[in-house]
Amino acid sequence: MLQKQVRSILNRHKQRDGWFLTDYSVNPYEGCSCNCLYCYIRGSKYGANMDEGLVMKSNALEILEKQLHARAKKGQYGFVAVGSATDAYMHHEEKWKLTQAMLKLLLKYRFPIFISTKTALISRDVDLLKQIDETAILPADLKTSLGRGVILSTSVSSMEPEITKMLEPRAAPPTERLKILSQLKQQGFLTGVNAIPILPFISDTQEQLEKIIAATKQSGADYVLVGGLTLFGQQPADSKTLYFNFLKRYDPNLIRKYEALYGTNSFPPKHYVAKLNSRAKALCAKYDIRISILSQHGQIPERNTAGTQNKLF
Ligand code: SF4
């Protein structure tokens, strides 16, 4: 794996992320070997196979310690997304243990954390995560509403393994992700599923969305976040190009529907998002599961991504 030196690693968001409650993000690696075709970080920088362009930030720990020390000294505590533009537990982490070493620093400086992963490797760090959960210092407004220092989640775009195998080639199958999440719940963690991205005409139907939300409930998760699919770029390694290649293989009849839905845009239209949200809300009420990290069947929080580096998973 390539290595590089960085000057900064703890990114402060201009505003808290309304979905994940994170004020900061850190990324131990650049690129992601899970290689999801729809991943927003895609592009010519990494190539179609992101595993080949992966970079490890070799001075990450030294820089992170300096930045955490400075923020802690000023009392600027906030949730840190560990892996917002990479999967912090992709398979290379097994060897490099950079995420693990970062967690030790986050524990030392008592920062709360949010993690979303599509692999089973997170189980390795349960003891460390428990210590962070118990000792992190929360921002004042989350002390009573949340009251704990770790949020653990996985992302699910579809419960159908033949689809996820094509779209998320190096990630664990969805049932395995939920099994790990269930084990984390049994260990006492706050857990959730990011049902993101929900795939138009594939996993956004009543039946398919219900499958995801029912499986989430069955895993014991505390919440589910539902979000649409974004597709960027025109170049060969961009997510829109790769996703349309997937459609050609999966069901060419869908291409015209996607063209009508997205046109030249990267985001689905507002009327589509409103329909998806209302379907998700009704299903969350049916399965008695929160539709956001904090509220009970409440409003779906607005997501302000300005200044954040959060992937849409
Ligand atoms: S969506 Fe997440 S897990 Fe998939 S390639 Fe991108 S960063 Fe990795």
Residues whose N, C-alpha, C, O or C-beta is under 5 A from the ligand:
A	BS01	SF4	C32 C34 N35 C36 C39 A85 T86 D87 K118 F313
